[in-house]
Amino acid sequence: MATLPNPLPSLATSGLDLPPGSLVDATLDGPWHEPLLWYADGPADVRDWSRLRAAGRPLGLLPVLVTGGPRDQWPEEWDLCPDDTSYPGDHDADEVLAGYWTDYAADEVAPENAGSGADGDGPDTDGSEGPGSWPGLAPVPAREAAEDADVAAAGLAGVIAADADAWLGGARIALVPARRSADIPAAIGWSGPMNHENDVARLCAVLRSWEDRYDARVVVLGFDTMIVSVGRPPATAEEARALAAEHYAFCPDNIDQSPPYDLDVYAEKAVLNQEAWSFWWD
């Protein structure tokens, strides 16, 4: 992945006021030639996000919360793959999602296009086979953002840090060399969605689009989980349903392996007016 100069090797002389922590260079193929991230040894404080974002951004560092999850897997055990990661700006979000939709969408995802056979495997209403055409990117919500996107992200990070055990089984503050929040997974070669996509930069292209349309920010990464803050969520059922199709293409496991296994219900419960989106890849 094309990157800016990495400030992590000189972190000790950067002037940042950091709690005790560790630099991570462990990857699936052995030690990387430079650190990929720094993260704290202990639980995040509710003020860490705002403080380190303000201090770290001028140096080219952005905060993210990392979690060990139920299996206590911290970044050294994440099978990071920076060598297999391209640059998010080289990908188009609409094209990426359209490809996933073709590969993963089931007939029941788009009932208006579903096949006529009893098992749903028949031709679509336009005579083609499959789940129906990719509906395209959802429109920007009509509502205005209630607050700055980074303020919203800091608020969610604070809520999680205040009771991280209840949310995630623990969360720690981390710093990643990245220009924008959406690029954080690619900057470290995160492999959480490996069973869905081996090059996480393609998903980061979608996250960039969500930054632009929904004021989204990556707030939490785990071994195979992600939580995103949303400054401008869909406010109507139509907007939520359009975005739910993107969520399905981005992370099919959110619907295929999570009750009630229904995209319309997911749109209502997990997208409509929701200021945080959670994703998990099996």
Residue frames as qw, qx, qy, qz and C-alpha x, y, z in Angstrom:
[[0.000, 0.887, 0.462, 0.000, 0.00, 0.00, 0.00],
 [0.351, 0.519, -0.043, 0.778, 1.23, 3.51, -0.83],
 [0.498, -0.726, -0.415, 0.230, 1.71, 5.37, 2.45],
 [0.009, 0.934, -0.181, 0.307, 2.98, 8.61, 3.89],
 [0.344, 0.431, -0.693, 0.465, 6.19, 8.53, 5.96],
 [0.710, -0.454, -0.537, -0.043, 5.58, 6.43, 9.06],
 [0.105, -0.743, 0.331, -0.572, 6.01, 8.44, 12.30],
 [0.882, -0.436, -0.083, -0.160, 5.82, 5.37, 14.56],
 [0.821, 0.112, -0.295, 0.475, 9.59, 4.60, 14.55],
 [0.264, 0.307, -0.292, 0.867, 10.19, 8.02, 16.15],
 [0.479, -0.672, -0.457, -0.331, 7.20, 7.85, 18.49],
 [0.665, -0.462, -0.364, 0.460, 9.40, 8.03, 21.60],
 [0.340, -0.230, -0.006, 0.912, 10.71, 11.45, 20.55],
 [0.055, 0.549, 0.596, 0.584, 7.44, 12.75, 19.07],
 [0.078, -0.178, 0.283, -0.939, 6.40, 14.65, 22.16],
 [0.625, -0.348, -0.456, -0.530, 3.14, 12.72, 22.49],
 [0.332, -0.345, 0.660, -0.579, 2.01, 12.03, 26.03],
 [0.727, 0.022, -0.582, -0.364, 1.22, 8.34, 25.82],
 [0.787, -0.441, 0.333, -0.275, 0.40, 5.68, 28.40],
 [0.354, -0.391, 0.831, 0.179, 2.62, 2.57, 28.47],
 [0.811, 0.439, 0.133, -0.363, 2.16, 0.64, 25.27],
 [0.645, -0.174, 0.655, 0.354, 3.68, -1.45, 22.52],
 [0.369, 0.557, -0.420, -0.614, 4.61, -1.08, 18.87],
 [0.814, 0.138, 0.554, -0.113, 3.36, -3.90, 16.65],
 [0.261, 0.592, -0.574, -0.501, 5.24, -5.16, 13.61],
 [0.405, -0.045, 0.913, -0.011, 4.02, -8.78, 13.68],
 [0.602, 0.333, -0.256, -0.679, 2.42, -9.99, 10.44],
 [0.955, 0.080, 0.178, -0.223, 1.29, -13.30, 9.04],
 [0.836, 0.466, -0.172, 0.235, 4.60, -13.56, 7.17],
 [0.705, -0.134, -0.253, 0.649, 6.87, -12.45, 10.01],
 [0.241, -0.668, -0.201, 0.675, 8.03, -9.07, 11.34],
 [0.416, 0.853, 0.253, 0.189, 7.26, -6.08, 9.10],
 [0.610, 0.292, -0.101, 0.730, 10.08, -3.66, 8.24],
 [0.020, -0.299, 0.234, -0.925, 8.49, -0.92, 10.36],
 [0.156, 0.254, 0.777, -0.555, 5.83, -0.71, 13.08],
 [0.074, -0.423, -0.719, -0.546, 2.24, -0.90, 11.86],
 [0.397, -0.742, -0.250, -0.478, 0.56, 0.51, 14.95],
 [0.135, 0.215, -0.681, 0.687, 1.06, 1.42, 18.58],
 [0.577, -0.540, -0.412, -0.454, -1.45, 0.43, 21.25],
 [0.309, -0.624, 0.443, -0.564, -1.72, 0.89, 24.99],
 [0.268, 0.133, -0.930, 0.212, -1.01, -1.85, 27.50],
 [0.061, 0.287, 0.780, -0.552, -4.14, -1.05, 29.52],
 [0.197, 0.682, 0.704, 0.008, -7.80, -0.08, 29.09],
 [0.198, 0.479, 0.251, 0.817, -8.72, 3.07, 27.20],
 [0.066, -0.406, -0.459, 0.788, -9.67, 6.18, 29.12],
 [0.319, 0.754, 0.568, -0.085, -12.78, 8.08, 28.05],
 [0.076, 0.925, -0.082, -0.364, -10.60, 11.07, 27.09],
 [0.586, -0.288, 0.578, 0.490, -7.95, 9.18, 25.14],
 [0.538, 0.521, 0.569, 0.338, -9.61, 9.41, 21.73],
 [0.143, 0.970, 0.176, 0.088, -10.08, 13.18, 21.65],
 [0.389, -0.829, 0.305, 0.263, -6.71, 13.90, 23.22],
 [0.582, -0.243, 0.632, 0.450, -4.68, 11.63, 20.96],
 [0.514, 0.646, 0.492, 0.278, -6.56, 12.61, 17.82],
 [0.040, 0.999, 0.018, -0.019, -5.74, 16.26, 18.44],
 [0.384, -0.750, 0.481, 0.242, -2.10, 15.52, 19.24],
 [0.646, -0.100, 0.695, 0.301, -1.50, 12.72, 16.75],
 [0.602, 0.697, 0.389, 0.013, -3.14, 14.02, 13.61],
 [0.168, 0.935, -0.264, -0.164, -0.47, 16.68, 12.89],
 [0.327, -0.539, 0.757, 0.172, 2.09, 13.85, 13.01],
 [0.520, 0.252, -0.663, -0.475, 0.09, 11.64, 10.62],
 [0.134, -0.044, -0.961, 0.238, -1.37, 9.37, 13.31],
 [0.551, -0.304, -0.218, -0.746, -5.06, 8.62, 13.88],
 [0.338, -0.221, 0.779, -0.480, -6.66, 6.91, 16.89],
 [0.708, -0.094, -0.534, -0.453, -8.67, 3.72, 16.87],
 [0.636, -0.410, 0.525, -0.390, -9.81, 1.47, 19.70],
 [0.515, 0.255, -0.804, -0.151, -8.56, -2.11, 19.50],
 [0.757, -0.328, 0.287, -0.487, -10.17, -5.02, 21.29],
 [0.083, -0.335, 0.938, 0.013, -9.02, -8.49, 22.18],
 [0.680, -0.042, -0.430, -0.593, -12.56, -9.79, 21.90],
 [0.871, -0.345, 0.094, -0.337, -13.87, -12.95, 23.55],
 [0.960, 0.078, -0.123, 0.240, -10.71, -14.91, 22.66],
 [0.456, -0.810, 0.169, 0.328, -8.33, -12.24, 24.03],
 [0.725, 0.265, 0.319, 0.549, -6.64, -11.74, 20.64],
 [0.099, -0.867, 0.008, 0.488, -4.72, -8.47, 20.53],
 [0.493, 0.799, -0.198, -0.283, -3.02, -6.96, 17.46],
 [0.126, -0.563, 0.802, 0.157, 0.08, -9.19, 17.67],
 [0.395, 0.069, 0.916, -0.014, -2.27, -12.11, 16.90],
 [0.511, 0.585, 0.241, -0.582, -4.33, -10.52, 14.14],
 [0.671, 0.206, 0.600, 0.384, -2.54, -12.11, 11.14],
 [0.182, 0.841, -0.018, -0.509, -1.88, -8.68, 9.64],
 [0.723, 0.251, 0.502, 0.403, -1.07, -8.75, 5.91],
 [0.057, 0.822, -0.046, -0.564, 0.31, -5.36, 4.82],
 [0.211, -0.330, 0.709, 0.587, 2.17, -6.91, 1.90],
 [0.180, 0.357, 0.868, 0.294, -1.15, -8.04, 0.37],
 [0.064, 0.783, 0.485, -0.384, -2.88, -4.68, 0.81],
 [0.395, 0.473, 0.349, 0.706, -3.29, -2.20, -2.02],
 [0.071, -0.077, -0.186, 0.977, -4.25, 1.49, -1.82],
 [0.249, 0.551, 0.709, -0.364, -7.91, 2.38, -1.09],
 [0.242, 0.677, -0.045, -0.693, -7.86, 5.23, -3.60],
 [0.056, 0.275, -0.800, -0.530, -7.20, 2.76, -6.41],
 [0.009, 0.319, 0.945, 0.070, -10.68, 1.25, -5.99],
 [0.322, -0.237, -0.210, -0.892, -14.18, 2.51, -6.71],
 [0.338, -0.024, 0.728, -0.596, -16.74, 1.86, -3.95],
 [0.734, 0.291, 0.079, -0.608, -19.63, 1.29, -6.35],
 [0.659, 0.409, -0.603, -0.187, -17.66, -1.22, -8.42],
 [0.082, 0.275, -0.884, 0.368, -16.40, -3.02, -5.31],
 [0.479, 0.082, 0.607, -0.629, -19.88, -3.39, -3.84],
 [0.746, 0.361, -0.175, -0.531, -21.39, -4.41, -7.17],
 [0.490, 0.368, -0.790, -0.027, -18.88, -7.25, -7.39],
 [0.105, -0.097, 0.856, -0.496, -19.64, -8.44, -3.87],
 [0.626, 0.200, 0.271, -0.704, -23.37, -8.22, -4.58],
 [0.723, 0.363, -0.456, -0.371, -23.01, -10.46, -7.61],
 [0.386, 0.301, -0.852, 0.186, -20.90, -12.94, -5.65],
 [0.082, -0.011, -0.831, 0.550, -22.87, -13.07, -2.40],
 [0.458, 0.035, 0.188, -0.868, -26.41, -11.71, -2.64],
 [0.167, 0.199, 0.966, -0.010, -29.15, -14.32, -2.31],
 [0.088, -0.456, -0.640, -0.612, -32.54, -14.10, -3.98],
 [0.347, -0.726, -0.586, 0.098, -34.30, -13.24, -0.74],
 [0.354, -0.344, -0.106, 0.863, -32.15, -10.13, -0.39],
 [0.187, 0.213, -0.229, -0.931, -34.08, -8.51, -3.24],
 [0.415, 0.308, 0.829, -0.214, -37.56, -10.04, -3.20],
 [0.483, 0.689, 0.107, -0.530, -38.77, -7.76, -5.96],
 [0.411, 0.618, -0.588, -0.322, -36.21, -9.43, -8.23],
 [0.498, -0.291, 0.805, -0.137, -36.41, -12.93, -6.76],
 [0.150, 0.121, -0.878, -0.438, -36.69, -16.00, -8.92],
 [0.666, -0.098, -0.152, -0.724, -40.07, -17.50, -9.64],
 [0.640, 0.014, -0.768, -0.016, -39.19, -21.05, -8.59],
 [0.709, -0.631, -0.268, -0.162, -40.28, -22.40, -5.23],
 [0.784, -0.349, -0.113, 0.501, -36.67, -22.49, -4.07],
 [0.065, -0.935, 0.041, 0.345, -35.94, -19.02, -5.40],
 [0.509, -0.342, 0.568, 0.549, -33.48, -20.32, -7.99],
 [0.537, 0.613, 0.545, 0.197, -35.51, -19.42, -11.03],
 [0.399, 0.374, 0.194, 0.814, -34.93, -16.51, -13.36],
 [0.065, -0.375, -0.325, 0.866, -35.37, -12.94, -12.15],
 [0.394, 0.707, 0.466, -0.358, -38.22, -10.82, -13.40],
 [0.266, 0.777, -0.310, -0.479, -35.95, -9.40, -16.11],
 [0.916, 0.353, -0.150, -0.117, -35.21, -12.92, -17.35],
 [0.353, 0.617, -0.644, 0.283, -31.69, -13.11, -15.91],
 [0.798, -0.269, -0.515, 0.159, -30.37, -15.54, -13.34],
 [0.449, 0.100, -0.448, 0.767, -29.32, -14.47, -9.84],
 [0.223, -0.513, -0.604, 0.569, -30.26, -12.03, -7.11],
 [0.167, 0.927, 0.334, 0.024, -31.15, -9.08, -9.33],
 [0.487, 0.627, -0.085, 0.601, -29.08, -6.14, -10.43],
 [0.447, -0.230, -0.378, 0.777, -26.91, -4.25, -8.01],
 [0.010, 0.873, 0.487, -0.013, -29.08, -1.27, -6.94],
 [0.357, 0.649, -0.067, 0.669, -26.17, 1.15, -6.86],
 [0.306, 0.000, -0.519, 0.798, -24.90, 3.36, -4.06],
 [0.167, -0.747, -0.622, 0.162, -27.50, 4.74, -1.67],
 [0.161, 0.785, 0.108, 0.588, -28.12, 8.49, -1.84],
 [0.220, 0.176, -0.485, 0.828, -26.75, 10.90, 0.73],
 [0.163, -0.587, -0.747, 0.266, -29.32, 11.20, 3.57],
 [0.038, 0.770, 0.316, 0.553, -31.51, 14.28, 3.37],
 [0.537, -0.817, -0.184, 0.105, -30.89, 15.10, 7.03],
 [0.231, 0.809, -0.388, 0.377, -28.09, 17.38, 8.13],
 [0.646, 0.007, -0.630, 0.431, -25.44, 16.05, 10.50],
 [0.492, -0.820, -0.281, -0.077, -26.21, 16.90, 14.12],
 [0.444, -0.824, 0.282, 0.212, -22.52, 17.37, 14.97],
 [0.257, 0.725, -0.613, -0.181, -19.05, 17.16, 13.52],
 [0.908, 0.123, -0.381, -0.122, -18.14, 13.63, 12.42],
 [0.512, 0.300, -0.644, 0.482, -15.02, 13.48, 14.56],
 [0.327, -0.314, 0.454, -0.767, -16.93, 14.75, 17.59],
 [0.879, -0.064, -0.061, -0.469, -19.45, 11.95, 17.02],
 [0.800, 0.230, -0.532, 0.156, -16.63, 9.40, 16.76],
 [0.166, 0.358, -0.627, 0.672, -15.06, 10.68, 19.97],
 [0.601, -0.258, 0.248, -0.715, -18.43, 10.41, 21.71],
 [0.944, 0.020, -0.240, -0.225, -18.84, 6.77, 20.69],
 [0.614, 0.323, -0.594, 0.407, -15.25, 6.00, 21.69],
 [0.138, -0.386, 0.516, -0.752, -15.91, 7.57, 25.09],
 [0.811, -0.176, 0.068, -0.554, -19.06, 5.51, 25.62],
 [0.912, 0.146, -0.383, 0.028, -17.17, 2.32, 24.77],
 [0.409, 0.391, -0.588, 0.579, -14.16, 3.22, 26.91],
 [0.410, -0.429, 0.344, -0.728, -16.43, 3.99, 29.87],
 [0.781, -0.128, 0.505, -0.345, -17.65, 0.38, 29.91],
 [0.382, 0.515, -0.677, -0.360, -15.51, -1.53, 27.45],
 [0.154, -0.114, 0.973, -0.131, -15.98, -4.89, 29.15],
 [0.529, 0.416, 0.566, -0.476, -19.72, -4.68, 28.58],
 [0.553, 0.679, -0.148, -0.460, -19.23, -3.83, 24.92],
 [0.650, 0.622, -0.430, -0.080, -16.19, -5.69, 23.74],
 [0.940, -0.227, -0.110, 0.229, -14.39, -7.62, 26.43],
 [0.537, -0.564, 0.127, 0.615, -11.92, -4.75, 26.77],
 [0.520, 0.784, 0.170, 0.293, -10.72, -1.91, 24.54],
 [0.559, -0.492, 0.081, 0.662, -7.41, -0.08, 24.33],
 [0.292, 0.903, -0.037, -0.313, -6.42, 3.08, 22.49],
 [0.751, 0.020, 0.414, 0.514, -4.18, 2.67, 19.45],
 [0.154, 0.802, -0.177, -0.550, -2.47, 4.99, 16.96],
 [0.754, 0.281, 0.522, 0.284, -2.16, 4.15, 13.25],
 [0.153, -0.405, 0.334, 0.837, -0.25, 6.02, 10.53],
 [0.286, 0.526, 0.750, 0.281, -3.14, 6.99, 8.24],
 [0.054, 0.128, 0.163, 0.977, -4.37, 10.11, 6.50],
 [0.546, -0.204, -0.102, -0.806, -8.07, 9.41, 7.03],
 [0.607, -0.209, 0.611, -0.463, -10.14, 7.16, 9.25],
 [0.897, 0.298, 0.038, -0.324, -11.35, 4.96, 6.40],
 [0.622, 0.580, -0.521, 0.073, -7.76, 3.99, 5.57],
 [0.427, -0.603, 0.597, -0.311, -6.89, 2.67, 9.04],
 [0.923, -0.037, 0.372, -0.094, -7.60, -1.02, 8.23],
 [0.796, 0.570, -0.062, 0.193, -5.48, -0.83, 5.07],
 [0.067, 0.853, -0.436, 0.280, -2.66, 1.01, 6.84],
 [0.469, -0.493, 0.699, -0.219, -2.10, -1.99, 9.11],
 [0.375, 0.215, -0.844, -0.316, -2.99, -4.70, 6.59],
 [0.532, -0.087, 0.591, -0.600, -5.95, -5.77, 8.72],
 [0.233, 0.091, -0.902, -0.352, -7.15, -9.27, 7.81],
 [0.400, 0.107, 0.647, -0.641, -10.46, -9.38, 9.70],
 [0.729, 0.405, 0.138, -0.535, -12.58, -9.88, 6.55],
 [0.085, -0.455, 0.810, 0.360, -10.16, -12.41, 5.00],
 [0.369, 0.217, 0.903, 0.028, -12.88, -15.01, 4.33],
 [0.388, 0.788, 0.425, -0.220, -14.77, -12.32, 2.40],
 [0.443, 0.879, -0.086, 0.152, -11.98, -10.16, 0.94],
 [0.848, -0.143, -0.074, 0.505, -8.21, -10.68, 1.02],
 [0.365, 0.250, 0.013, 0.897, -7.37, -7.07, 0.15],
 [0.166, -0.665, -0.589, 0.429, -8.92, -4.90, 2.85],
 [0.099, -0.272, 0.152, 0.945, -8.17, -1.76, 0.82],
 [0.158, -0.309, -0.702, -0.622, -11.20, -2.61, -1.31],
 [0.347, -0.675, -0.643, 0.102, -13.38, -2.41, 1.80],
 [0.313, -0.484, -0.162, 0.801, -11.61, 0.81, 2.76],
 [0.024, 0.129, 0.454, 0.881, -12.75, 2.31, -0.53],
 [0.341, -0.597, -0.659, -0.305, -16.31, 1.68, 0.68],
 [0.455, -0.610, -0.411, 0.503, -15.47, 3.18, 4.07],
 [0.223, -0.138, 0.142, 0.954, -14.20, 6.28, 2.26],
 [0.189, -0.381, -0.568, -0.705, -17.54, 6.56, 0.49],
 [0.471, -0.651, -0.594, 0.033, -19.35, 6.17, 3.82],
 [0.389, -0.363, -0.197, 0.823, -17.16, 8.91, 5.26],
 [0.032, 0.049, 0.316, 0.947, -18.34, 11.21, 2.49],
 [0.374, -0.390, -0.578, -0.611, -22.03, 10.28, 2.56],
 [0.667, -0.571, -0.461, -0.132, -22.67, 9.37, 6.22],
 [0.125, -0.794, 0.409, -0.432, -19.87, 11.08, 8.15],
 [0.965, -0.230, -0.130, -0.002, -18.66, 7.62, 9.16],
 [0.042, 0.754, -0.618, 0.218, -15.47, 6.97, 11.13],
 [0.797, 0.001, -0.594, 0.109, -13.74, 3.69, 12.05],
 [0.418, -0.730, 0.276, -0.464, -13.81, 3.61, 15.86],
 [0.677, -0.406, 0.594, -0.155, -13.07, -0.02, 16.84],
 [0.670, 0.393, -0.599, -0.196, -11.16, -2.92, 15.28],
 [0.743, -0.376, 0.527, -0.170, -10.93, -6.45, 16.65],
 [0.438, -0.212, 0.815, 0.315, -9.59, -9.66, 15.18],
 [0.122, 0.269, 0.794, 0.531, -12.57, -9.90, 12.80],
 [0.051, -0.787, -0.601, 0.131, -14.88, -7.10, 13.97],
 [0.235, 0.192, 0.092, 0.949, -15.34, -3.42, 13.23],
 [0.043, -0.771, -0.569, 0.285, -17.48, -0.66, 14.74],
 [0.275, 0.318, 0.271, 0.866, -18.08, 2.54, 12.80],
 [0.040, 0.537, 0.434, -0.722, -19.54, 5.79, 14.15],
 [0.223, 0.519, 0.637, 0.525, -22.14, 7.48, 11.95],
 [0.088, -0.259, -0.221, 0.936, -22.61, 11.22, 12.08],
 [0.467, 0.252, -0.113, -0.840, -25.42, 11.34, 9.52],
 [0.285, 0.064, 0.956, 0.019, -27.38, 8.06, 9.52],
 [0.176, -0.299, -0.692, -0.633, -30.33, 7.31, 7.23],
 [0.225, 0.070, 0.479, -0.846, -33.51, 8.89, 8.60],
 [0.723, 0.191, -0.027, -0.664, -36.15, 7.22, 6.41],
 [0.834, -0.019, 0.546, -0.078, -37.02, 3.60, 5.72],
 [0.758, 0.650, 0.041, 0.038, -36.20, 4.09, 2.05],
 [0.173, 0.834, -0.496, 0.168, -32.75, 5.48, 2.81],
 [0.541, -0.470, 0.672, -0.187, -32.07, 2.70, 5.32],
 [0.894, 0.215, 0.387, -0.071, -33.14, -0.04, 2.90],
 [0.622, 0.755, -0.183, 0.096, -30.88, 1.35, 0.17],
 [0.026, -0.749, 0.621, -0.230, -27.91, 1.43, 2.54],
 [0.783, -0.256, 0.528, -0.208, -28.68, -2.04, 3.93],
 [0.896, 0.441, 0.034, 0.037, -27.90, -3.44, 0.48],
 [0.340, 0.764, -0.464, 0.293, -24.44, -1.90, 0.76],
 [0.476, -0.545, 0.604, -0.335, -24.01, -3.39, 4.23],
 [0.942, 0.059, 0.302, -0.135, -24.94, -6.81, 2.86],
 [0.761, 0.595, -0.172, 0.193, -22.38, -6.57, 0.08],
 [0.050, 0.769, -0.503, 0.390, -19.76, -5.20, 2.50],
 [0.132, -0.292, 0.859, -0.399, -20.37, -7.84, 5.19],
 [0.616, -0.134, -0.590, -0.504, -22.80, -10.64, 4.25],
 [0.431, -0.130, -0.826, 0.338, -22.31, -12.32, 7.64],
 [0.152, -0.004, 0.362, -0.920, -24.18, -9.44, 9.30],
 [0.680, 0.080, -0.042, -0.728, -27.36, -10.79, 7.71],
 [0.738, 0.165, -0.613, -0.226, -26.65, -14.37, 6.65],
 [0.588, -0.031, -0.732, 0.343, -25.34, -15.43, 10.07],
 [0.023, -0.038, -0.500, 0.865, -27.19, -13.06, 12.40],
 [0.025, 0.605, 0.794, -0.048, -30.88, -13.28, 13.37],
 [0.720, 0.256, 0.517, -0.385, -33.39, -12.49, 11.99],
 [0.460, -0.026, 0.733, 0.500, -31.55, -13.21, 8.71],
 [0.305, 0.757, 0.563, 0.130, -33.68, -10.64, 6.89],
 [0.410, 0.178, 0.098, 0.889, -32.38, -7.54, 5.12],
 [0.195, -0.675, -0.309, -0.641, -35.51, -5.44, 5.63],
 [0.671, -0.699, -0.244, 0.039, -35.48, -6.08, 9.38],
 [0.690, -0.166, -0.033, 0.704, -31.76, -5.38, 9.45],
 [0.200, 0.478, 0.200, 0.832, -32.39, -2.05, 7.70],
 [0.421, -0.748, -0.267, -0.438, -34.98, -1.11, 10.32],
 [0.770, -0.619, -0.120, 0.100, -33.09, -2.29, 13.40],
 [0.756, -0.304, 0.131, 0.565, -29.41, -1.81, 12.52],
 [0.419, 0.256, 0.305, 0.816, -29.34, 1.05, 9.99],
 [0.102, -0.768, -0.392, -0.496, -32.28, 3.41, 10.41],
 [0.294, -0.874, 0.074, -0.379, -31.24, 6.31, 12.68],
 [0.897, -0.356, -0.054, 0.257, -28.36, 4.23, 14.04],
 [0.037, 0.954, -0.294, 0.048, -25.27, 6.22, 15.04],
 [0.284, -0.543, 0.786, 0.085, -23.02, 3.14, 15.17],
 [0.875, 0.287, -0.255, -0.294, -22.67, 0.24, 12.73],
 [0.537, -0.484, 0.691, -0.012, -21.11, -3.07, 13.75],
 [0.760, 0.442, -0.398, -0.260, -19.63, -5.63, 11.36],
 [0.602, -0.410, 0.683, -0.049, -18.39, -9.17, 11.91],
 [0.644, 0.462, -0.524, -0.311, -16.85, -11.55, 9.39],
 [0.942, -0.232, 0.215, -0.114, -16.86, -15.31, 10.05]]
